[in-house]
Amino acid sequence: MKQDFLKPKFLRYFVSVAELGSFVAASKELNISQPSLSRSIQILEANLKKQLFLRSKKGVELTKEGELLYLNAKAIIKYNEKVFTNLVEHEIQEKKTVLEYVKFGLPQSLSSSHKENLFWLLKKNNPNKRIRIIEEESNKLNNMIYEKKLDYAVSCVPEFKKELTKINLYDDPFCVGFYKGHEFQKMKNVSLEKVRSQPNYIFRKSCEFFYYNYRSTHKGPVDYKIINKGLEERIKNGKHKDVIYTSSETTAAHCIKAGLGIAIIPESVAIDYKILFRELTTPSLSRSIYFIYREDNKHSVNLEIDMLKNALWL
């Protein structure tokens, strides 16, 4: 008995209709015309000589025969996916013996657009190498490069040991991000003290004005004990009534867009998430984004500095 009508494509169409309960919704998800989808289901029903769906104005429901086919169809699809996955993993395993690994570090506070651009650039210019991405805070990335645990990194903190080579890629100014209707929307720029007086502040520990404010008032090596003490006191002291404590620019951005609060964030993050923002003044603060590595690094990547700079330009 020929069973060509049970081809994976028809089963996938059937499962989509069953799960969405609608031919219209399934045709959109599958990106095929509704008549083509209906015809495929008709072929299944005609060959099986069974009605698979009960149709109504509200949509479709599975018949008992349809439920039986659904369970078997899901098992077949899952099995096919497993076969495909095993083949792909086998191919990857074979390539591991010939492809070189390069470990590349990125700071957690870098904007999503910057990350996407860097990922694309790394892959495009290094097709025969496997890139392993490690996300950490900038200070930790600096130490990992120094200890040869990473080959290359992008860092947002300009404090480096002399063994490391650093190249400035981009100066990212800080701004104050706020939600629609906030009083800052009527201002051309906003002072740091004005931001600090706000009762609904979103506190970002990983990329905060404490470090940059410290740099503007202190010379020489950074004393992180002073900075960390300020961070800990802010979190411990409830009088500031902060909305949230987070190390994620994504979380901060979503809180701002939801109208929960305001935050000092890199301008690139505000642009990335289409957040209303104003220039931060008195003092104006910015972070420098660097490309760092060791000259005695064993692995190399094909990256031109001008290309890296362009990748960070929004």
Backbone torsions as a table, in degrees:
resi	resn	phi	psi	omega
1	MET	NA	125.2	179.4
2	LYS	-75.3	137.2	-179.1
3	GLN	-127.4	36.9	-179.3
4	ASP	-61.3	-26.8	-178.5
5	PHE	-67.7	-15.3	178.6
6	LEU	-91.5	26.9	179.6
7	LYS	-63.0	150.7	-176.9
8	PRO	-52.7	-35.3	-178.6
9	LYS	-62.3	-46.2	-179.2
10	PHE	-65.2	-38.9	179.1
11	LEU	-65.0	-38.9	179.2
12	ARG	-65.2	-40.5	177.3
13	TYR	-62.2	-44.6	-178.8
14	PHE	-61.4	-47.3	-179.1
15	VAL	-61.7	-40.4	-179.5
16	SER	-63.0	-44.2	178.3
17	VAL	-63.7	-43.2	-178.9
18	ALA	-62.1	-41.7	-176.0
19	GLU	-77.6	-33.6	-178.9
20	LEU	-90.1	-18.5	178.2
21	GLY	68.1	22.9	-176.9
22	SER	-160.7	134.3	175.6
23	PHE	-69.8	-36.2	-179.7
24	VAL	-63.2	-49.7	-179.0
25	ALA	-63.8	-41.0	-179.2
26	ALA	-65.9	-40.3	-179.9
27	SER	-64.0	-35.6	177.6
28	LYS	-68.9	-43.7	-179.6
29	GLU	-65.2	-39.2	-178.1
30	LEU	-83.6	-11.8	-179.2
31	ASN	61.2	43.8	175.3
32	ILE	-130.9	164.1	180.0
33	SER	-72.5	152.0	179.6
34	GLN	-64.2	-39.3	176.6
35	PRO	-60.2	-39.4	178.7
36	SER	-64.6	-39.9	178.9
37	LEU	-66.1	-45.1	179.5
38	SER	-61.0	-41.1	179.4
39	ARG	-62.7	-39.9	-179.9
40	SER	-63.2	-42.1	178.7
41	ILE	-67.2	-38.6	177.5
42	GLN	-61.6	-38.4	177.7
43	ILE	-61.8	-43.4	178.2
44	LEU	-62.0	-48.6	-177.5
45	GLU	-64.6	-38.7	-178.7
46	ALA	-66.7	-42.3	-177.7
47	ASN	-74.5	-35.2	178.2
48	LEU	-81.3	-16.4	-177.0
49	LYS	56.7	39.4	179.1
50	LYS	-137.6	145.9	172.4
51	GLN	-85.3	124.3	-174.7
52	LEU	-97.3	-25.6	-177.7
53	PHE	-130.9	145.2	167.8
54	LEU	-98.4	118.8	-173.8
55	ARG	-98.5	139.8	176.4
56	SER	-149.0	176.0	179.5
57	LYS	-63.9	-27.5	-179.3
58	LYS	-79.1	-16.3	-178.1
59	GLY	142.6	-145.4	-179.9
60	VAL	-131.6	152.9	175.0
61	GLU	-131.6	150.1	179.2
62	LEU	-73.6	140.4	168.6
63	THR	-79.6	176.2	176.5
64	LYS	-60.8	-41.0	177.2
65	GLU	-65.5	-37.1	178.5
66	GLY	-64.4	-39.4	178.3
67	GLU	-62.9	-39.7	179.2
68	LEU	-64.6	-44.4	178.5
69	LEU	-65.7	-37.3	-179.3
70	TYR	-59.1	-46.8	-179.3
71	LEU	-61.7	-42.7	179.8
72	ASN	-70.9	-38.0	179.6
73	ALA	-64.1	-41.9	178.7
74	LYS	-61.4	-40.8	-179.9
75	ALA	-65.2	-40.7	179.8
76	ILE	-65.1	-46.0	179.7
77	ILE	-61.4	-44.0	179.6
78	LYS	-62.7	-39.4	178.2
79	TYR	-64.7	-43.1	179.0
80	ASN	-62.3	-39.8	178.5
81	GLU	-64.9	-38.2	179.3
82	LYS	-65.3	-41.4	177.1
83	VAL	-60.6	-46.0	-179.5
84	PHE	-62.6	-44.6	180.0
85	THR	-60.6	-43.0	180.0
86	ASN	-62.3	-39.3	178.8
87	LEU	-66.3	-43.1	179.6
88	VAL	-64.7	-45.2	-179.8
89	GLU	-63.5	-35.2	177.3
90	HIS	-64.3	-41.1	178.8
91	GLU	-65.0	-42.2	179.0
92	ILE	-63.4	-41.6	-179.5
93	GLN	-61.4	-39.2	178.1
94	GLU	-66.6	-38.2	-178.6
95	LYS	-70.2	-25.9	-179.0
96	LYS	-58.3	-28.2	-177.6
97	THR	-74.8	-18.6	-177.2
98	VAL	-114.8	-22.1	-178.4
99	LEU	-86.9	141.4	179.8
100	GLU	-90.4	136.8	176.9
101	TYR	-89.3	136.6	172.7
102	VAL	-126.2	126.3	-179.2
103	LYS	-95.1	122.0	-175.1
104	PHE	-123.5	125.0	-178.1
105	GLY	-99.3	141.5	177.3
106	LEU	-131.0	140.4	177.7
107	PRO	-73.5	145.0	-179.1
108	GLN	-62.9	-27.6	-174.4
109	SER	-85.9	0.0	178.8
110	LEU	-69.8	142.5	-177.2
111	SER	-66.8	155.2	-178.2
112	SER	-61.2	-39.0	179.7
113	SER	-64.0	-40.8	177.5
114	HIS	-62.1	-43.3	180.0
115	LYS	-62.9	-46.7	-179.3
116	GLU	-60.0	-43.0	179.6
117	ASN	-63.6	-40.6	179.8
118	LEU	-68.6	-41.4	178.0
119	PHE	-58.2	-47.6	-178.5
120	TRP	-62.0	-43.2	-178.7
121	LEU	-65.3	-42.7	179.2
122	LEU	-60.6	-47.1	-177.2
123	LYS	-69.2	-42.3	-177.2
124	LYS	-62.6	-40.0	-175.2
125	ASN	-93.2	-4.1	179.8
126	ASN	-136.1	60.9	-174.6
127	PRO	-65.5	-23.1	-177.0
128	ASN	-99.9	15.5	179.2
129	LYS	-129.0	146.1	176.7
130	ARG	-94.1	122.6	-178.0
131	ILE	-97.1	122.9	176.2
132	ARG	-105.8	119.5	-177.2
133	ILE	-95.8	130.8	176.4
134	ILE	-120.6	123.2	178.4
135	GLU	-103.3	124.9	177.8
136	GLU	-150.3	174.6	172.7
137	GLU	-69.6	153.3	-172.9
138	SER	-57.8	-41.1	180.0
139	ASN	-59.8	-41.4	-179.7
140	LYS	-68.3	-37.8	177.9
141	LEU	-61.9	-41.5	178.2
142	ASN	-58.6	-44.9	-179.8
143	ASN	-66.9	-37.1	-179.9
144	MET	-67.0	-36.2	175.1
145	ILE	-65.5	-44.4	180.0
146	TYR	-61.5	-40.0	-178.5
147	GLU	-85.1	6.2	178.2
148	LYS	63.0	29.6	174.8
149	LYS	-89.4	-14.1	175.1
150	LEU	-129.8	153.1	176.8
151	ASP	-89.8	-43.3	-179.5
152	TYR	-144.0	161.1	176.5
153	ALA	-158.8	159.0	168.2
154	VAL	-107.9	132.8	-175.2
155	SER	-131.8	145.0	-179.9
156	CYS	-107.4	7.6	179.0
157	VAL	-118.2	120.4	-173.5
158	PRO	-83.0	40.3	177.8
159	GLU	-117.6	113.0	-173.3
160	PHE	-135.6	150.8	172.2
161	LYS	-75.0	154.5	-173.4
162	LYS	-64.6	-20.6	179.6
163	GLU	-73.0	-13.3	-176.4
164	LEU	-96.2	141.0	173.6
165	THR	-94.6	131.4	179.2
166	LYS	-127.1	139.4	179.1
167	ILE	-130.1	123.0	180.0
168	ASN	-70.7	126.8	-179.3
169	LEU	-104.6	-35.4	-170.6
170	TYR	-165.9	137.9	174.1
171	ASP	-104.7	113.6	-172.8
172	ASP	-103.2	104.7	-178.4
173	PRO	-69.0	149.5	174.0
174	PHE	-86.3	148.8	177.8
175	CYS	-140.1	174.0	173.8
176	VAL	-106.7	121.2	178.6
177	GLY	-95.2	138.9	-177.0
178	PHE	-147.3	168.9	-177.6
179	TYR	-94.0	162.3	-177.5
180	LYS	-60.6	131.3	179.1
181	GLY	96.6	-7.2	178.5
182	HIS	-69.5	152.7	-177.8
183	GLU	-59.3	-25.5	-179.5
184	PHE	-66.4	-19.1	-177.3
185	GLN	-64.8	-24.2	-179.4
186	LYS	-88.4	-6.2	-176.8
187	MET	-98.9	151.8	176.4
188	LYS	-81.0	-36.6	175.1
189	ASN	-150.1	166.5	-173.7
190	VAL	-132.9	136.2	178.5
191	SER	-81.1	157.4	179.8
192	LEU	-62.0	-41.6	-179.1
193	GLU	-65.0	-34.7	177.5
194	LYS	-63.8	-38.8	178.2
195	VAL	-66.7	-43.6	-177.4
196	ARG	-65.1	-22.7	-178.5
197	SER	-81.5	-7.8	-177.6
198	GLN	-72.8	137.6	-178.0
199	PRO	-80.7	-14.7	-175.4
200	ASN	-116.7	61.8	-176.4
201	TYR	-90.6	138.9	176.3
202	ILE	-97.8	111.3	-172.1
203	PHE	-88.7	117.8	-179.7
204	ARG	-107.0	106.5	-173.5
205	LYS	-69.7	-36.0	-171.4
206	SER	-77.8	-22.8	-176.4
207	CYS	-143.6	72.4	-169.0
208	GLU	-115.7	164.6	-177.8
209	PHE	-70.9	-11.8	179.2
210	PHE	-57.3	-49.8	-178.3
211	TYR	-64.4	-48.6	-175.1
212	TYR	-71.1	-32.5	174.8
213	ASN	-67.9	-37.7	176.7
214	TYR	-61.8	-43.5	-178.2
215	ARG	-63.9	-30.4	-178.8
216	SER	-79.2	-11.9	-178.3
217	THR	-119.2	-7.1	-179.0
218	HIS	-126.3	143.9	174.8
219	LYS	-109.8	160.1	179.4
220	GLY	84.2	-167.5	-177.6
221	PRO	-59.0	147.0	-179.1
222	VAL	-78.8	132.2	174.5
223	ASP	-95.7	97.2	-175.1
224	TYR	-69.4	-17.4	176.9
225	LYS	-63.3	-39.0	179.3
226	ILE	-67.1	-44.9	-179.3
227	ILE	-63.6	-48.9	-178.9
228	ASN	-63.4	-33.5	178.2
229	LYS	-64.1	-41.9	177.6
230	GLY	-63.4	-40.7	178.4
231	LEU	-63.1	-46.1	-178.0
232	GLU	-65.3	-39.4	179.5
233	GLU	-65.5	-38.8	-180.0
234	ARG	-62.1	-45.0	-178.7
235	ILE	-68.6	-38.6	-177.0
236	LYS	-74.9	-33.3	-175.0
237	ASN	-85.6	114.4	-175.1
238	GLY	-80.9	-5.2	-173.6
239	LYS	-67.5	-19.1	-179.3
240	HIS	-75.0	-18.4	178.7
241	LYS	54.7	43.1	178.5
242	ASP	-63.1	146.1	-179.6
243	VAL	-71.1	-41.8	-174.5
244	ILE	-157.1	151.9	171.3
245	TYR	-112.4	120.4	-175.9
246	THR	-147.7	156.9	172.8
247	SER	-107.3	6.9	-173.7
248	SER	-110.1	123.5	175.6
249	GLU	-68.5	-27.2	178.3
250	THR	-64.6	-46.6	178.6
251	THR	-62.8	-43.7	179.1
252	ALA	-60.8	-43.8	-179.1
253	ALA	-62.1	-43.9	-179.4
254	HIS	-67.1	-35.2	177.2
255	CYS	-64.8	-41.3	178.9
256	ILE	-63.6	-47.6	-177.6
257	LYS	-64.0	-29.4	179.4
258	ALA	-80.5	-5.7	178.6
259	GLY	82.5	18.9	-178.3
260	LEU	-81.6	-27.4	-177.5
261	GLY	-178.4	-173.4	179.1
262	ILE	-122.2	163.8	-177.8
263	ALA	-157.4	152.8	169.4
264	ILE	-86.2	118.8	-176.8
265	ILE	-137.7	159.0	173.9
266	PRO	-61.2	142.7	-178.4
267	GLU	-58.3	-34.3	180.0
268	SER	-62.1	-34.6	179.0
269	VAL	-70.3	-41.0	178.7
270	ALA	-62.0	-42.4	178.3
271	ILE	-65.7	-42.6	-177.2
272	ASP	-57.9	-42.3	-175.4
273	TYR	-100.5	10.5	177.1
274	LYS	55.0	48.3	-179.6
275	ILE	-98.6	141.5	173.1
276	LEU	-65.0	137.1	-179.7
277	PHE	-151.8	161.3	175.5
278	ARG	-133.1	154.3	178.6
279	GLU	-62.9	139.8	178.8
280	LEU	-94.3	126.1	-178.1
281	THR	-128.3	169.8	177.9
282	THR	43.2	72.6	-5.8
283	PRO	-90.0	159.9	170.9
284	SER	-84.7	137.1	-175.6
285	LEU	-125.2	147.5	175.3
286	SER	-149.8	160.7	175.8
287	ARG	-118.0	139.2	176.5
288	SER	-93.4	134.1	178.3
289	ILE	-102.7	123.5	-174.2
290	TYR	-116.1	152.0	168.2
291	PHE	-101.2	123.3	-174.7
292	ILE	-127.3	149.7	177.9
293	TYR	-168.0	171.8	174.0
294	ARG	-103.6	142.1	179.4
295	GLU	-64.9	-28.5	-179.4
296	ASP	-90.3	19.2	178.1
297	ASN	-61.2	134.3	-177.0
298	LYS	-80.5	-25.8	-178.0
299	HIS	-106.5	148.9	-179.0
300	SER	-127.0	152.5	174.5
301	VAL	-126.3	151.1	179.3
302	ASN	-89.6	92.1	-179.6
303	LEU	-142.0	124.1	174.7
304	GLU	-91.0	141.3	-176.5
305	ILE	-60.2	-39.5	178.6
306	ASP	-62.3	-35.6	178.4
307	MET	-68.0	-39.3	177.6
308	LEU	-63.6	-42.5	179.7
309	LYS	-63.8	-40.8	178.7
310	ASN	-64.7	-32.9	-179.6
311	ALA	-66.2	-25.0	-178.5
312	LEU	-98.3	2.8	-179.1
313	TRP	-90.2	119.7	-179.2
314	LEU	-101.4	NA	NA
